[in-house]
Amino acid sequence: MSDYRIETKCIQSGYTPENGEPRVLPIYQSTTWKYGSTEQMGKLFDLEESGYFYTRLANPTNDAVAAKIADLEGGVAAMLTSSGQAACFYAIFNICQAGDHFVCSSSVYGGTFNLFGVTMKKLGIEVTFVDPDSDEETLNAAFRENTKAMFGETIANPALVVLDIEKWANIAHAHNVPLIIDNTFATPINCRPFEWGADIVVHSTTKYMDGHATSVGGAVVDSGNFDWEKAGKFPGLTTPDASYHGITYTEKFGKAAYITKLTAQVMRDLGSIPSPHNAFLLNLGLETLPLRMERHCSNAQAVAEYLSKNDKVSWVKYCGLPGDKYYDLAQKYLPNGSCGVISFGVKGGREAAVKFMDSLKLAAIVTHVADARTSVLHPASHTHRQLNDAELEAAGVTPDLIRFSVGIENVQDIIADIEQALNA
Ligand SMILES: *Cc1c(COP(=O)(O)O)cnc(C)c1O
């Protein structure tokens, strides 16, 4: 952990070459590492010594990028995954097993909503979705004897709900469970959830962190702050692991217990690792993240202001707009800007939304959001297609909702494109 400011960390953290070593993080494109004796290798398998032996568990390129992300978030350690979905699954599965339960914001990303509500249910792990704006009493009522975690997104994709992280952390802690925050849209440039009491952070690095739409990836970051022993309900971390000759993670690894178990057990067994080449590309993205976020946010602010004054637009959601439902929370948690994603509705509902999208020239219709190029999506017919009307409503997604991801092009060109499409 360095004392540098975040812009410096984005460039410098994670990889520090020694004399005569490459200045730029090398791509260790190797599945395996060579050792001189059977005993040396055996110690690595027993977690007696740290070192590389197989890329599914650890790879120097991946580790350097994970260390940079941990430093950006202010955590003790991080692990990269091959996708954001894997990061969300791993973060929960590391502390929940069949018979357990967790509480989750109902406005999370559609893919996460399905993963938690449908797929994890098949594994015997149950979730209760709660309106993220609920009062404390309602949130408390969602907890059960077997509840093991609370999960939400800093800025929900695509509902753009800003989570009251501090309130959620207090509630989670009152029930002796960690708060896990998906910080994908804000990025650590605009919000560091650990500073507000969150315990674990996850990312889809596919979005702003990579920033160029080249590599699907994810990350799980551990603050090291949650006291698993005191909570008394996480035997996976506080009692011996039979698959490692009886190691107890909290005893042996202290503040790094959660991330060590995540790597040594969950990643070992499930294996959703990114390729070192993708980690290298992610690292390039991280280097310019502060510059890009600044531009995404100033462009989005200008586009949101333009849309809010246009009479063909029925509503605009962007937490940087005074009067937005989440303006005050954004001022607290995202004082330097939120993200480049705006949602809005055009007058004329679903049909007008489709017509508008098909008329855009610069902004491309893609599933992706949050990269350098301006892009647009209609969640009701794309990402949230699996959800029924009631679920759509709970997720904050109306049929006319257009998710507009403002890129880092010249903002006048972006606005001109919107204008010609609205007139079409
Ligand atoms: C995209 C996204 C995910 C899923 O990440 P993938 O990298 O697509 O697997 C999870 N959470 C949020 C907030 C996202 O935007």
The ligand as a MOL file (V3000), in Angstrom:
LIG
                    3D

  0  0  0     0  0            999 V3000
M  V30 BEGIN CTAB
M  V30 COUNTS 15 15 0 0 0
M  V30 BEGIN ATOM
M  V30 1 C -21.2150 -5.9180 -16.4610 0
M  V30 2 C -21.4490 -5.9900 -15.0280 0
M  V30 3 C -21.2890 -7.1950 -14.3310 0
M  V30 4 C -20.9160 -8.4760 -15.0240 0
M  V30 5 O -19.6150 -8.3830 -15.4990 0
M  V30 6 P -19.0610 -9.1930 -16.7790 0
M  V30 7 O -17.6620 -8.7190 -16.8410 0
M  V30 8 O -19.8950 -8.8160 -17.9470 0
M  V30 9 O -19.1800 -10.6440 -16.4560 0
M  V30 10 C -21.4770 -7.1800 -12.9680 0
M  V30 11 N -21.8290 -6.0460 -12.3180 0
M  V30 12 C -21.9970 -4.8690 -12.9630 0
M  V30 13 C -22.3740 -3.6480 -12.1960 0
M  V30 14 C -21.8100 -4.7990 -14.3300 0
M  V30 15 O -21.9800 -3.6300 -14.9670 0
M  V30 END ATOM
M  V30 BEGIN BOND
M  V30 1 1 1 2
M  V30 2 1 2 3
M  V30 3 2 2 14
M  V30 4 1 3 4
M  V30 5 2 3 10
M  V30 6 1 4 5
M  V30 7 1 5 6
M  V30 8 2 6 7
M  V30 9 1 6 8
M  V30 10 1 6 9
M  V30 11 1 10 11
M  V30 12 2 11 12
M  V30 13 1 12 13
M  V30 14 1 12 14
M  V30 15 1 14 15
M  V30 END BOND
M  V30 END CTAB
M  END
